[in-house]
């Protein structure tokens, strides 16, 4: 064998000419983003403010739209040619206004000659320019986006761009995937895209809500059962695992599965075999995607560690809406796309544009504990039969307040708080889901766990006694029975009269 040691000792040290590429080298920069504009093609357009350079702020300010093309959203006759200048220094953006320029509102007040904006990652300052368009100003990480169409994933925020890339990477494998994130962020949409971009896209996508599975039937529903395997099994059941053969099984609310069921799921995932109830063990060929809003690690973890590690071969975390306020315009456009009326359904006069500007300012000053689901619910309540919509009644939040380190999850809510909120909401799951960051299915499971009765638990005689004790007041009787009025009337519609 040749001796290279002498040659290496005599070799001159070469200069370093390259550094390994690191995804962590990118630095978030202050970015202006179009949240509302009467021209929908401008939504999501961005302009980066470079450090230590004065950027002319006015009609000729160049943005980049969602397709990567140059655009000029401030090119509007109601906006001055020169509004002022923007400068980025030491975690602050300074906006120096030109005297006599058209108005810019911030937090309901016209900006002074010079305004300093502190930049906190994940939070956004909202600027209303002459009631013609709404801009967000905040830190954003600029990375190349995957422009492959993902209808279920709407947005251009850096967190969403990173999530799209993670979906493509995970879809290229056949690994199981765990999707996490608070309620209402769109975890099912991520599961849909994982299946659509996977090699199993020709196979079925079978979805099951684990929180809605009755505990006593969960095994047969998932793994199947032979005819006569248990009382009431009048026919054979294939089960969700076998129905998803060749495709993808999406198990939503996996954190609500009982510990016993989690143990059986772990074995099925490890062996790719299911034990059919009353029948033989059968092989299954499928991919499993699971989602949860619960804690996955630590003392409050709802998943067994072994099941978590098995599912999280690929892990995708969906960001909450308050971390991507710059996407509200694009999300609203997606919601209104199939509606007869809306902010982009036709020509708006100047008053109509101003009205929608005020609506979007309000939407961007709210923390959205219910995330995208709550946003769509609020958009659905806007009166579209008028060109001048009213501003939604939302509790404002401080746009520069630091975001919490972790979003509030269902597992963070104590039993006492849950029961108090349930009573305050008259035992209505829909109302409670809007009050606390928790899904309806989790509410039903939590009620059962805490022993809160259902309307069907009471006999007709007990209901009649409660009504008599409360003078025929159905609402008061329902509250005394700890059930919702609607549930009581579904069972006893005659009391509605």
N, C-alpha and C positions, 0 to 999 in steps of 0.2 A: 504493500500500500504506500502511495506517495506521501512524503512528509511535507505538509504545507506550512508548518509552524514558523520556519525561518522566513518564508516569503511574507507571511502575514505580519510578522514582527517588523519587517522592513518597509511594509506598505504604508504610504502616507495616508493620513486621515482625510477622507473626502468630506466636502461640505454637505450639510443637509440641504437637499433641494426640494423636498416635498414633505408635507405633513399629512397624516392619515385624516380622511374625511370624518367629521364628527357631526351628528345631528344636533349636538348640544352647542355648536359654535354659533348658531343663529341667535341674534339678539333682538328682542321685541323693540319695535320703534313706534313712535306716536303716529297714528293714522287717522285721517278723516274718512268717514264712510257715509254713504248716502242711505239714510234710513227711510225717508219718504221723499218722493218726487212725483209730480203729476205725470211724468213720462216713465212708465214701468221699466223701460230698458236701462234706466240710470240706477235702479235699485242695486245696492251692494257695491257700487263703484267705489274705488279706494284711491287715496292719495297719501303717500308716505312723506313725513316731515323729517328730512335728514338733520343730523346733529350740527349745531353751530353754523347754520345757514339761514338767512332770512328768506322765507318763502312768500312771494307776493300772493296775497289772498284776495281774489276777485274773480271777475267773469272769465278770465283767461287761464285760471288755474286748471291744470290738466289732471284728470283722474284716469284710472284704468277700470273698465267695466268687467263684469263677471266672465266675459268671453276673452278677456285679455286685450281688448282694443282700447284706444284712447277715446276719451269723451270729456265733455265740458258741462257738468251739471249746473254750474253757477252762471251759465250763459243765459241770463234772464233779464228782461227789461226792467224788472222791479228791483234788481240787485245792482249795486254800484260796480263800475269797472274796477275800481280799487277800493276794497273794503279795509285794507291794512296789510300787515305783515305778520307771519307766524315764525317764531324762533324756538328751537328746542335746546335747552341747556339744563343740566343737572336735575333730571327727573321732573322738569317743568316745561310746559309750553307757554310762551308769552304771546298773547295776541295784542298787537298794537293797532288800535283803530285809527283810520284816517278821519279827520274832522269833516263832518257833513256827509259821511257815507251812509248808505241805507242801513236799516236797523238789524241788529242781531240780538235775540233774546236768549238768556241763560237763566234757568230756574225762575222764569216769570218776570225777569227784570232786564232792561236794556243794558248791554255791556258798556262799561266806562271806556275811557281812552286807552287804558292798558289793563289787561286781565291776565292773571297767572293761574294756570291749571296744573294742579298736582296730579301726577300720573301714577295710578295704582293698577297693577295688572289685574285684569278681570273686571274692571269697573270703567264706566263710560260717562263722559260729559256730553250733554245734549244741547245742540245749538239750533235755534229756530231762525232761519235766515229770511226775514221780511215776509213771513207766513207764506213762503213759496216752496221751501224745501227744509227738511230736517237732517242735520248731520250729527254723527257721533264722533267724539274725539277720545281716543284711548290707545293703550299699547296693544300692538298686534304683532305676532310672529309671522314673518313673510316667508313662506315656503311654497314650492311649486305644487299646484293642486293637480289631483287626478281628475281630468275633465270627463272621464267616463260617466255616462248618465246614470244617476242613482235617484230615481223618482221619490224614494222614501226618505232620502237624506237631503234636506233643504238648508242651504247656508254656505257662507264663505268665510266665516270666522276661522282663525287658525286652529282652534280645537276641533272644528268640524272637518277641516281639511285633513288634519292628522287622523281623525276617525275614519274618513273615507279610505285613506291609505292603509290603515289597519284592517279594514274590511277586505280590501283587495288581497292583502298579504294572507289573512286567515282563510279567505275563500280558496286560495290557490292550494291549500293543504286539505287533508281529510281529517284534521284534528277536531276534537270536540271544542266548543267555544262557550265561554261564560261572558254574558253581557251584564254589566252593572250600571246603576244610575238611579237617581230618585224617581219617584212616581211622575208619570206624564211626560217624560223626555223623549219617548219614541223608541223604546227598546225593541218592540216588535218590528218596526221598520228596519232596524239594523239586521234582525234575523231574516227578514225578507230578502235584503240585498246580499247577505251571506249565501243564501240558497241560490239566488239568481246568478251570482258570479262563480258558483262552485261547479265542479265536474258532475255534480248530482242534480243539476238544474232540470234535467229531463224527467227526474223522478218526482214523487209527491213531496209537498211541504205540509206536514201535519202539525197543527198547533193544539196544545192542551194547556189549560190554566190549572196549575197544580192546586191553587187555593180553592178552586171550585169543586175539586174532586171529593166526594164523600169519603171519609176515612175508611169506612168498612168496605168500600167498593174500589178503592184506589188500585189495589194489586190487579184485580181482574180487568179494570179499565185500561191499565198500562200494558200488562203482559198477556192478557187474554184468558179465556176460561172455556172449558168444555161444557157441553150441555149437561145439566144436572150436577155441576160441580158444587153448587150451593143452592139454598132455597131461593126460588125465583129465577134461576138460570134455565129458562125454557128453550134457549137456543145457544149455540156456540158463539163466542165473542172473540174476534181476532186480536183486539187490543191495539193501542196506539203504536207500540213498538213495531209490530208486524205490519200495520197499515202504512208505516213510513218506510218500508223496505225499499232499498234502492234510492232513497231520497233523504230528507232531513226531518227530524223530529224536534219541534220547538217546544220546550217546557218553560212556560212563563211562571213567575212567582215560585221558583224552585225553593226559595227559602222558607215557604210555608209548608213544605212536605214534612211529615212527621219523622222523627229520628229512625223509627223502624223502617219506614218506606225508603228513607235515604240509604240505609244499609243495603236494601234490595236493589236500589238503583245503582249503587256502586258496583255490586257484583255483575249486574247486567252490562254496565259500561266496560268493565274490565275484561269480561269473557265474551262479550257480544253474543250472549245466550240469555234467553228468557225462560223462566219456569212458568209454563201455562198452568193455570189453576185447574187441578183435576186432570192434567194431561202431561205429556212428556216435555222435556227441555228442548227448545228449538233455537237454532242459530238465527241471528238477525244481522243484516248488512245495512247499516244506516249511519248517518252522522247526527249527533245530538248537539243542539244549541239550547242553552238554558239562560234564563234571565232572572234577576232579583233586584229588589230595591232595599233589601235587608243588609245588615252588616255581614261581611264574609270572613272577617278575621277578628281576633281579640275575644274578650270575655263575652261580648254580646253577639258573637257570630251565630247565625242561624243555620249555617251549613257545617256538616261534619268536615273536619280538616281533610280527610282522605277524599271525600266527594268533591270538595273545593279544588284540590290539586288535580283530580282526574278531569274535572270539567274545564279548568282553567289552563288547558294546554295552549289555548289562545284566549286572551282576556281583552275585552273591549269595554272601555268605560265611556258612557254617554254623558256629555257635559250638561249641567243645568242651564236653563234659559238665562238666568241672571248673569252668567259668565259670557254670554254671546248676544248682548242687547243689539249689537250692530246687525244682527240677522233678522230683526223683527220685521223690517220692511219686506224682505224676501219671503219670510214665513207668511205674512199677510197676503202677499201676491199669490202664493200657493193656495191659501185658503179661499180667496175670492175668485180663483181662476174659473170655476164652474158656476159662479153666481150670476144672476141676472143683472144685479147692480153692484156698485162698489167704487172704490177710489180710482180704478183704471178701466171701468166699463164703458166710458164715453167721455165726451168733452165736458169738462167742469169749468164754470166761470170762476172769476177771481175769488169770490166769496166761498165757493165750494172748495177750492184749493186751500184757502186759509183754514176752513173748518177741518179738513182732513189733516192739515199740519198740526192743529191743536190736539186732534185725536192721537196722532203718533207721538207727540211730546208726552202726553199722559201715559201712553203704553210703555214708553221707555223710562218712566220714573216710578215703576212698580217692580217689586222683587220677584213676582211670579213663583210662589211656592208650589203651585200646581203645574209649572213649566208649560210646555207647548200645548198640552191638553187644555189648561186653563186659558191660555191665550186664544185658542180657537173658540172656546166657549164664550169669551168676552166679545170676540169679533162677531160671533153669531147673534149677539144681543144688540148690535148696532142697527139702528133703523136705516135700512137701505132704500126706503121709499121716499127719502128726501135727499136733495143734493147737499144739504147742510147738516151733517150728522152731529149729534150732541157728544160731548166729551164723556167717555165712560167714567163712572164713579169708582175710582180705584184709590186705595190708600197710597200716598206717595212715599217713596223711599229716598234716602240720601244718596245721590249718585256718586259721591266720592267716599262713602263709607267703605271701609275694608270689607271684602267678602269673607264669610266664615270659612275656616280651614276645610271643613267638610260639610256637605249639604245635610239638612235635617232629614233623617230617614225614619221609616215607620218604627224601627227597633228602638229609636231614641225616646219614644213617647211612653211615659209611665202608665201603668194600669189606672192610677187615680185620675191622671189627666185625660186619658181616653174615656173613662166613664163619665167624667164631668162634661166633656165636650159632647159626648153622645146624648146626654140628658138635655144639654143646652140646645142641641139640634133636633129635639123632639124624636130621637131615636130613628131619624131618617139617614140612611147610609149616604145618599147622594149629597145631602147638605153637609154631612160630616166630612166627606171626601173633599169638599171645597174649603172646609175650615182647617183641616189638618192635612199635612203632606202624606197621605196614605190612600191606597187604592180601595175600591169598594170590596174587592175580593178579600183583601187583608182585613177589612172591617168586619165582614161576616165571620171570618175565621177567629178574629180576636173576640168578638161577641160570644161565640160558642165556647171559647176557652175560658172566658170570665163568667160563664153561666148566665148571660143575659138571655131571657126567654124570647122565643119567637111567637108571633100571633097564633100559630097553629098549635102551640103547646097548651093553650087554654081551651077549656070546654065551652060550649055555647052558654051553659049555666053561669060559669065564672065571668064571661064577658057581660052577660045580662046583669049580674050583680054589680059589676064595676060601673056600668052605665047608670044603674039605679042610684048607686052611691054618689054619683056626680051629676045628678039631675038631668040625665040624658045627653050630657056634653061628651061627644065622641072623642074630641081632642084630649079633654081632661082624663077620661077613662083610659085612653090609650097610654097616656103618660104614666098613669098610676100602674098600669100593667107592664110598663117599660117596653112598649112596642110603638111603632109609628102608626099614626092615624090612617095612612094610606093602606098599610098592611092589614089593619083591622077591617077596613071597609071592603078590601078585596075578598075577605072571608065572609063578611056579613054586610053585603051591599044594602040590605033593607034598613040598616041604621043610618044610611046616608040621607034618607028622606027626612 
